[in-house]
Amino acid sequence: MPQMAPLSWINLFILFIITYMILNSLNYFSFTYNNKTSSTSLKSKKINWKW
């Protein structure tokens, strides 16, 4: 590609990797889970075995 002749390919590769890492970290840290353990209690079901 003659339009990209002044650019170094390693600089372009580093730019893409940095962009990829920034987008992945923003996606990872922007996601939040709902805390469901404090609102509900664990219920145990007892099973009577009759042999």
PQR file with spaces between the fields and no chain letter, atoms N, CA, C, O and H, PARSE charges and radii, in Angstrom:
ATOM       1  N    MET     1       0.847   -1.191    0.000 -0.4000 1.5000
ATOM       2  CA   MET     1       0.000    0.000    0.000 -0.0000 2.0000
ATOM       3  C    MET     1       0.887    1.246    0.000  0.5500 1.7000
ATOM       4  O    MET     1       1.542    1.527    1.004 -0.5500 1.4000
ATOM       5  N    PRO     2       0.921    1.962   -1.049 -0.5600 1.5000
ATOM       6  CA   PRO     2       1.818    3.121   -1.109  0.2800 2.0000
ATOM       7  C    PRO     2       1.377    4.277   -0.223  0.5500 1.7000
ATOM       8  O    PRO     2       2.193    5.145    0.087 -0.5500 1.4000
ATOM       9  N    GLN     3       0.117    4.320    0.193 -0.4000 1.5000
ATOM      10  CA   GLN     3      -0.325    5.413    1.048 -0.0000 2.0000
ATOM      11  C    GLN     3       0.300    5.316    2.442  0.5500 1.7000
ATOM      12  O    GLN     3       0.434    6.327    3.133 -0.5500 1.4000
ATOM      13  H    GLN     3      -0.545    3.615   -0.060  0.4000 1.0000
ATOM      14  N    MET     4       0.681    4.108    2.855 -0.4000 1.5000
ATOM      15  CA   MET     4       1.199    3.909    4.195 -0.0000 2.0000
ATOM      16  C    MET     4       2.714    3.753    4.200  0.5500 1.7000
ATOM      17  O    MET     4       3.285    3.256    5.171 -0.5500 1.4000
ATOM      18  H    MET     4       0.573    3.288    2.294  0.4000 1.0000
ATOM      19  N    ALA     5       3.354    4.168    3.141 -0.4000 1.5000
ATOM      20  CA   ALA     5       4.804    3.999    3.037 -0.0000 2.0000
ATOM      21  C    ALA     5       5.579    4.742    4.124  0.5500 1.7000
ATOM      22  O    ALA     5       6.574    4.188    4.592 -0.5500 1.4000
ATOM      23  H    ALA     5       2.890    4.572    2.352  0.4000 1.0000
ATOM      24  N    PRO     6       5.210    5.954    4.570 -0.5600 1.5000
ATOM      25  CA   PRO     6       5.992    6.604    5.621  0.2800 2.0000
ATOM      26  C    PRO     6       5.797    5.971    7.004  0.5500 1.7000
ATOM      27  O    PRO     6       6.620    6.174    7.897 -0.5500 1.4000
ATOM      28  N    LEU     7       4.718    5.211    7.185 -0.4000 1.5000
ATOM      29  CA   LEU     7       4.469    4.608    8.493 -0.0000 2.0000
ATOM      30  C    LEU     7       5.306    3.352    8.664  0.5500 1.7000
ATOM      31  O    LEU     7       5.562    2.609    7.716 -0.5500 1.4000
ATOM      32  H    LEU     7       4.049    5.046    6.460  0.4000 1.0000
ATOM      33  N    SER     8       5.710    3.147    9.872 -0.4000 1.5000
ATOM      34  CA   SER     8       6.381    1.901   10.180 -0.0000 2.0000
ATOM      35  C    SER     8       5.333    0.883   10.596  0.5500 1.7000
ATOM      36  O    SER     8       4.406    1.205   11.339 -0.5500 1.4000
ATOM      37  H    SER     8       5.502    3.750   10.642  0.4000 1.0000
ATOM      38  N    TRP     9       5.480   -0.340   10.116 -0.4000 1.5000
ATOM      39  CA   TRP     9       4.468   -1.364   10.398 -0.0000 2.0000
ATOM      40  C    TRP     9       4.450   -1.741   11.868  0.5500 1.7000
ATOM      41  O    TRP     9       3.397   -2.091   12.401 -0.5500 1.4000
ATOM      42  H    TRP     9       6.232   -0.601    9.512  0.4000 1.0000
ATOM      43  N    ILE    10       5.578   -1.678   12.523 -0.4000 1.5000
ATOM      44  CA   ILE    10       5.610   -2.011   13.953 -0.0000 2.0000
ATOM      45  C    ILE    10       4.892   -0.943   14.771  0.5500 1.7000
ATOM      46  O    ILE    10       4.267   -1.259   15.783 -0.5500 1.4000
ATOM      47  H    ILE    10       6.433   -1.394   12.090  0.4000 1.0000
ATOM      48  N    ASN    11       4.973    0.311   14.349 -0.4000 1.5000
ATOM      49  CA   ASN    11       4.232    1.371   15.040 -0.0000 2.0000
ATOM      50  C    ASN    11       2.726    1.199   14.862  0.5500 1.7000
ATOM      51  O    ASN    11       1.957    1.444   15.791 -0.5500 1.4000
ATOM      52  H    ASN    11       5.481    0.567   13.527  0.4000 1.0000
ATOM      53  N    LEU    12       2.311    0.783   13.686 -0.4000 1.5000
ATOM      54  CA   LEU    12       0.906    0.530   13.429 -0.0000 2.0000
ATOM      55  C    LEU    12       0.410   -0.665   14.248  0.5500 1.7000
ATOM      56  O    LEU    12      -0.697   -0.641   14.785 -0.5500 1.4000
ATOM      57  H    LEU    12       2.936    0.583   12.931  0.4000 1.0000
ATOM      58  N    PHE    13       1.227   -1.693   14.337 -0.4000 1.5000
ATOM      59  CA   PHE    13       0.886   -2.861   15.131 -0.0000 2.0000
ATOM      60  C    PHE    13       0.766   -2.500   16.619  0.5500 1.7000
ATOM      61  O    PHE    13      -0.156   -2.955   17.295 -0.5500 1.4000
ATOM      62  H    PHE    13       2.127   -1.713   13.901  0.4000 1.0000
ATOM      63  N    ILE    14       1.675   -1.705   17.113 -0.4000 1.5000
ATOM      64  CA   ILE    14       1.632   -1.266   18.515 -0.0000 2.0000
ATOM      65  C    ILE    14       0.402   -0.399   18.766  0.5500 1.7000
ATOM      66  O    ILE    14      -0.224   -0.506   19.820 -0.5500 1.4000
ATOM      67  H    ILE    14       2.424   -1.335   16.564  0.4000 1.0000
ATOM      68  N    LEU    15       0.054    0.443   17.825 -0.4000 1.5000
ATOM      69  CA   LEU    15      -1.149    1.259   17.957 -0.0000 2.0000
ATOM      70  C    LEU    15      -2.403    0.396   18.047  0.5500 1.7000
ATOM      71  O    LEU    15      -3.277    0.657   18.874 -0.5500 1.4000
ATOM      72  H    LEU    15       0.563    0.530   16.968  0.4000 1.0000
ATOM      73  N    PHE    16      -2.498   -0.621   17.210 -0.4000 1.5000
ATOM      74  CA   PHE    16      -3.654   -1.514   17.256 -0.0000 2.0000
ATOM      75  C    PHE    16      -3.696   -2.308   18.553  0.5500 1.7000
ATOM      76  O    PHE    16      -4.772   -2.510   19.116 -0.5500 1.4000
ATOM      77  H    PHE    16      -1.788   -0.834   16.538  0.4000 1.0000
ATOM      78  N    ILE    17      -2.554   -2.759   19.034 -0.4000 1.5000
ATOM      79  CA   ILE    17      -2.515   -3.519   20.289 -0.0000 2.0000
ATOM      80  C    ILE    17      -2.909   -2.641   21.464  0.5500 1.7000
ATOM      81  O    ILE    17      -3.650   -3.086   22.341 -0.5500 1.4000
ATOM      82  H    ILE    17      -1.680   -2.596   18.577  0.4000 1.0000
ATOM      83  N    ILE    18      -2.437   -1.416   21.502 -0.4000 1.5000
ATOM      84  CA   ILE    18      -2.797   -0.498   22.595 -0.0000 2.0000
ATOM      85  C    ILE    18      -4.287   -0.183   22.552  0.5500 1.7000
ATOM      86  O    ILE    18      -4.944   -0.138   23.592 -0.5500 1.4000
ATOM      87  H    ILE    18      -1.835   -1.054   20.790  0.4000 1.0000
ATOM      88  N    THR    19      -4.820    0.034   21.353 -0.4000 1.5000
ATOM      89  CA   THR    19      -6.260    0.287   21.222 -0.0000 2.0000
ATOM      90  C    THR    19      -7.072   -0.914   21.684  0.5500 1.7000
ATOM      91  O    THR    19      -8.088   -0.758   22.362 -0.5500 1.4000
ATOM      92  H    THR    19      -4.286   -0.003   20.508  0.4000 1.0000
ATOM      93  N    TYR    20      -6.625   -2.110   21.318 -0.4000 1.5000
ATOM      94  CA   TYR    20      -7.298   -3.338   21.725 -0.0000 2.0000
ATOM      95  C    TYR    20      -7.272   -3.505   23.243  0.5500 1.7000
ATOM      96  O    TYR    20      -8.284   -3.864   23.844 -0.5500 1.4000
ATOM      97  H    TYR    20      -5.800   -2.237   20.768  0.4000 1.0000
ATOM      98  N    MET    21      -6.131   -3.250   23.859 -0.4000 1.5000
ATOM      99  CA   MET    21      -6.015   -3.396   25.311 -0.0000 2.0000
ATOM     100  C    MET    21      -6.862   -2.355   26.045  0.5500 1.7000
ATOM     101  O    MET    21      -7.468   -2.674   27.068 -0.5500 1.4000
ATOM     102  H    MET    21      -5.309   -2.958   23.370  0.4000 1.0000
ATOM     103  N    ILE    22      -6.917   -1.137   25.550 -0.4000 1.5000
ATOM     104  CA   ILE    22      -7.733   -0.096   26.189 -0.0000 2.0000
ATOM     105  C    ILE    22      -9.217   -0.437   26.085  0.5500 1.7000
ATOM     106  O    ILE    22      -9.952   -0.299   27.063 -0.5500 1.4000
ATOM     107  H    ILE    22      -6.426   -0.878   24.718  0.4000 1.0000
ATOM     108  N    LEU    23      -9.661   -0.876   24.925 -0.4000 1.5000
ATOM     109  CA   LEU    23     -11.068   -1.225   24.775 -0.0000 2.0000
ATOM     110  C    LEU    23     -11.443   -2.437   25.619  0.5500 1.7000
ATOM     111  O    LEU    23     -12.536   -2.484   26.182 -0.5500 1.4000
ATOM     112  H    LEU    23      -9.064   -0.988   24.130  0.4000 1.0000
ATOM     113  N    ASN    24     -10.555   -3.410   25.711 -0.4000 1.5000
ATOM     114  CA   ASN    24     -10.833   -4.574   26.554 -0.0000 2.0000
ATOM     115  C    ASN    24     -10.891   -4.205   28.030  0.5500 1.7000
ATOM     116  O    ASN    24     -11.755   -4.698   28.756 -0.5500 1.4000
ATOM     117  H    ASN    24      -9.666   -3.372   25.254  0.4000 1.0000
ATOM     118  N    SER    25      -9.990   -3.354   28.480 -0.4000 1.5000
ATOM     119  CA   SER    25     -10.007   -2.971   29.893 -0.0000 2.0000
ATOM     120  C    SER    25     -11.231   -2.112   30.215  0.5500 1.7000
ATOM     121  O    SER    25     -11.798   -2.239   31.300 -0.5500 1.4000
ATOM     122  H    SER    25      -9.288   -2.953   27.890  0.4000 1.0000
ATOM     123  N    LEU    26     -11.644   -1.247   29.302 -0.4000 1.5000
ATOM     124  CA   LEU    26     -12.855   -0.459   29.533 -0.0000 2.0000
ATOM     125  C    LEU    26     -14.089   -1.354   29.574  0.5500 1.7000
ATOM     126  O    LEU    26     -14.992   -1.133   30.381 -0.5500 1.4000
ATOM     127  H    LEU    26     -11.183   -1.144   28.421  0.4000 1.0000
ATOM     128  N    ASN    27     -14.129   -2.352   28.715 -0.4000 1.5000
ATOM     129  CA   ASN    27     -15.249   -3.275   28.702 -0.0000 2.0000
ATOM     130  C    ASN    27     -15.272   -4.125   29.963  0.5500 1.7000
ATOM     131  O    ASN    27     -16.344   -4.402   30.501 -0.5500 1.4000
ATOM     132  H    ASN    27     -13.395   -2.532   28.060  0.4000 1.0000
ATOM     133  N    TYR    28     -14.115   -4.540   30.438 -0.4000 1.5000
ATOM     134  CA   TYR    28     -14.050   -5.392   31.628 -0.0000 2.0000
ATOM     135  C    TYR    28     -14.445   -4.623   32.885  0.5500 1.7000
ATOM     136  O    TYR    28     -15.218   -5.134   33.695 -0.5500 1.4000
ATOM     137  H    TYR    28     -13.245   -4.315   30.001  0.4000 1.0000
ATOM     138  N    PHE    29     -13.937   -3.418   33.064 -0.4000 1.5000
ATOM     139  CA   PHE    29     -14.182   -2.673   34.296 -0.0000 2.0000
ATOM     140  C    PHE    29     -15.506   -1.916   34.299  0.5500 1.7000
ATOM     141  O    PHE    29     -15.929   -1.443   35.354 -0.5500 1.4000
ATOM     142  H    PHE    29     -13.309   -3.003   32.406  0.4000 1.0000
ATOM     143  N    SER    30     -16.161   -1.789   33.169 -0.4000 1.5000
ATOM     144  CA   SER    30     -17.448   -1.089   33.148 -0.0000 2.0000
ATOM     145  C    SER    30     -18.608   -2.018   33.459  0.5500 1.7000
ATOM     146  O    SER    30     -19.716   -1.549   33.721 -0.5500 1.4000
ATOM     147  H    SER    30     -15.817   -2.173   32.312  0.4000 1.0000
ATOM     148  N    PHE    31     -18.378   -3.331   33.438 -0.4000 1.5000
ATOM     149  CA   PHE    31     -19.449   -4.296   33.686 -0.0000 2.0000
ATOM     150  C    PHE    31     -19.552   -4.575   35.175  0.5500 1.7000
ATOM     151  O    PHE    31     -18.548   -4.844   35.833 -0.5500 1.4000
ATOM     152  H    PHE    31     -17.479   -3.713   33.226  0.4000 1.0000
ATOM     153  N    THR    32     -20.784   -4.509   35.711 -0.4000 1.5000
ATOM     154  CA   THR    32     -20.992   -4.771   37.130 -0.0000 2.0000
ATOM     155  C    THR    32     -22.012   -5.883   37.303  0.5500 1.7000
ATOM     156  O    THR    32     -22.970   -5.990   36.537 -0.5500 1.4000
ATOM     157  H    THR    32     -21.600   -4.290   35.176  0.4000 1.0000
ATOM     158  N    TYR    33     -21.798   -6.696   38.306 -0.4000 1.5000
ATOM     159  CA   TYR    33     -22.723   -7.764   38.633 -0.0000 2.0000
ATOM     160  C    TYR    33     -23.704   -7.285   39.690  0.5500 1.7000
ATOM     161  O    TYR    33     -23.380   -6.430   40.513 -0.5500 1.4000
ATOM     162  H    TYR    33     -21.020   -6.609   38.929  0.4000 1.0000
ATOM     163  N    ASN    34     -24.911   -7.847   39.658 -0.4000 1.5000
ATOM     164  CA   ASN    34     -25.867   -7.570   40.715 -0.0000 2.0000
ATOM     165  C    ASN    34     -25.580   -8.496   41.890  0.5500 1.7000
ATOM     166  O    ASN    34     -25.324   -9.687   41.711 -0.5500 1.4000
ATOM     167  H    ASN    34     -25.175   -8.542   38.989  0.4000 1.0000
ATOM     168  N    ASN    35     -25.627   -7.932   43.090 -0.4000 1.5000
ATOM     169  CA   ASN    35     -25.351   -8.709   44.275 -0.0000 2.0000
ATOM     170  C    ASN    35     -26.634   -9.389   44.733  0.5500 1.7000
ATOM     171  O    ASN    35     -27.514   -8.750   45.310 -0.5500 1.4000
ATOM     172  H    ASN    35     -25.835   -6.965   43.235  0.4000 1.0000
ATOM     173  N    LYS    36     -26.735  -10.689   44.471 -0.4000 1.5000
ATOM     174  CA   LYS    36     -27.949  -11.415   44.806 -0.0000 2.0000
ATOM     175  C    LYS    36     -27.816  -12.215   46.093  0.5500 1.7000
ATOM     176  O    LYS    36     -28.818  -12.722   46.598 -0.5500 1.4000
ATOM     177  H    LYS    36     -26.020  -11.209   44.003  0.4000 1.0000
ATOM     178  N    THR    37     -26.626  -12.342   46.633 -0.4000 1.5000
ATOM     179  CA   THR    37     -26.446  -13.184   47.807 -0.0000 2.0000
ATOM     180  C    THR    37     -26.975  -12.517   49.076  0.5500 1.7000
ATOM     181  O    THR    37     -27.404  -13.209   49.998 -0.5500 1.4000
ATOM     182  H    THR    37     -25.812  -11.930   46.223  0.4000 1.0000
ATOM     183  N    SER    38     -26.951  -11.202   49.136 -0.4000 1.5000
ATOM     184  CA   SER    38     -27.414  -10.530   50.350 -0.0000 2.0000
ATOM     185  C    SER    38     -28.945  -10.436   50.413  0.5500 1.7000
ATOM     186  O    SER    38     -29.508  -10.346   51.504 -0.5500 1.4000
ATOM     187  H    SER    38     -26.602  -10.639   48.387  0.4000 1.0000
ATOM     188  N    SER    39     -29.615  -10.456   49.271 -0.4000 1.5000
ATOM     189  CA   SER    39     -31.064  -10.288   49.281 -0.0000 2.0000
ATOM     190  C    SER    39     -31.807  -11.598   49.535  0.5500 1.7000
ATOM     191  O    SER    39     -32.900  -11.587   50.100 -0.5500 1.4000
ATOM     192  H    SER    39     -29.158  -10.529   48.385  0.4000 1.0000
ATOM     193  N    THR    40     -31.235  -12.707   49.130 -0.4000 1.5000
ATOM     194  CA   THR    40     -31.914  -13.982   49.323 -0.0000 2.0000
ATOM     195  C    THR    40     -31.093  -14.876   50.230  0.5500 1.7000
ATOM     196  O    THR    40     -29.863  -14.825   50.228 -0.5500 1.4000
ATOM     197  H    THR    40     -30.347  -12.716   48.671  0.4000 1.0000
ATOM     198  N    SER    41     -31.776  -15.686   50.994 -0.4000 1.5000
ATOM     199  CA   SER    41     -31.073  -16.632   51.861 -0.0000 2.0000
ATOM     200  C    SER    41     -31.096  -18.018   51.225  0.5500 1.7000
ATOM     201  O    SER    41     -31.974  -18.343   50.426 -0.5500 1.4000
ATOM     202  H    SER    41     -32.775  -15.728   50.996  0.4000 1.0000
ATOM     203  N    LEU    42     -30.123  -18.812   51.595 -0.4000 1.5000
ATOM     204  CA   LEU    42     -30.046  -20.151   51.047 -0.0000 2.0000
ATOM     205  C    LEU    42     -31.029  -21.055   51.776  0.5500 1.7000
ATOM     206  O    LEU    42     -31.074  -21.084   53.005 -0.5500 1.4000
ATOM     207  H    LEU    42     -29.410  -18.548   52.244  0.4000 1.0000
ATOM     208  N    LYS    43     -31.805  -21.782   51.011 -0.4000 1.5000
ATOM     209  CA   LYS    43     -32.788  -22.681   51.594 -0.0000 2.0000
ATOM     210  C    LYS    43     -32.335  -24.111   51.347  0.5500 1.7000
ATOM     211  O    LYS    43     -32.043  -24.500   50.216 -0.5500 1.4000
ATOM     212  H    LYS    43     -31.769  -21.759   50.012  0.4000 1.0000
ATOM     213  N    SER    44     -32.282  -24.873   52.407 -0.4000 1.5000
ATOM     214  CA   SER    44     -31.901  -26.267   52.252 -0.0000 2.0000
ATOM     215  C    SER    44     -33.143  -27.140   52.321  0.5500 1.7000
ATOM     216  O    SER    44     -34.036  -26.925   53.140 -0.5500 1.4000
ATOM     217  H    SER    44     -32.519  -24.556   53.326  0.4000 1.0000
ATOM     218  N    LYS    45     -33.172  -28.103   51.461 -0.4000 1.5000
ATOM     219  CA   LYS    45     -34.313  -29.005   51.407 -0.0000 2.0000
ATOM     220  C    LYS    45     -33.875  -30.355   51.975  0.5500 1.7000
ATOM     221  O    LYS    45     -32.924  -30.967   51.489 -0.5500 1.4000
ATOM     222  H    LYS    45     -32.446  -28.277   50.796  0.4000 1.0000
ATOM     223  N    LYS    46     -34.576  -30.805   53.000 -0.4000 1.5000
ATOM     224  CA   LYS    46     -34.246  -32.081   53.615 -0.0000 2.0000
ATOM     225  C    LYS    46     -35.025  -33.190   52.928  0.5500 1.7000
ATOM     226  O    LYS    46     -36.231  -33.092   52.702 -0.5500 1.4000
ATOM     227  H    LYS    46     -35.349  -30.308   53.395  0.4000 1.0000
ATOM     228  N    ILE    47     -34.301  -34.236   52.608 -0.4000 1.5000
ATOM     229  CA   ILE    47     -34.907  -35.369   51.934 -0.0000 2.0000
ATOM     230  C    ILE    47     -34.899  -36.550   52.899  0.5500 1.7000
ATOM     231  O    ILE    47     -33.849  -36.928   53.418 -0.5500 1.4000
ATOM     232  H    ILE    47     -33.321  -34.316   52.791  0.4000 1.0000
ATOM     233  N    ASN    48     -36.060  -37.122   53.136 -0.4000 1.5000
ATOM     234  CA   ASN    48     -36.158  -38.304   53.976 -0.0000 2.0000
ATOM     235  C    ASN    48     -36.095  -39.544   53.113  0.5500 1.7000
ATOM     236  O    ASN    48     -36.971  -39.796   52.286 -0.5500 1.4000
ATOM     237  H    ASN    48     -36.913  -36.815   52.714  0.4000 1.0000
ATOM     238  N    TRP    49     -35.030  -40.320   53.324 -0.4000 1.5000
ATOM     239  CA   TRP    49     -34.861  -41.537   52.555 -0.0000 2.0000
ATOM     240  C    TRP    49     -35.587  -42.679   53.250  0.5500 1.7000
ATOM     241  O    TRP    49     -35.355  -42.939   54.431 -0.5500 1.4000
ATOM     242  H    TRP    49     -34.318  -40.115   53.996  0.4000 1.0000
ATOM     243  N    LYS    50     -36.450  -43.349   52.534 -0.4000 1.5000
ATOM     244  CA   LYS    50     -37.195  -44.476   53.083 -0.0000 2.0000
ATOM     245  C    LYS    50     -36.807  -45.726   52.311  0.5500 1.7000
ATOM     246  O    LYS    50     -37.221  -45.926   51.169 -0.5500 1.4000
ATOM     247  H    LYS    50     -36.638  -43.138   51.575  0.4000 1.0000
ATOM     248  N    TRP    51     -35.994  -46.573   52.966 -0.4000 1.5000
ATOM     249  CA   TRP    51     -35.488  -47.772   52.297 -0.0000 2.0000
ATOM     250  C    TRP    51     -36.406  -48.929   52.597  0.5500 1.7000
ATOM     251  O    TRP    51     -36.167  -50.044   52.132 -0.5500 1.4000
ATOM     252  H    TRP    51     -35.658  -46.410   53.894  0.4000 1.0000
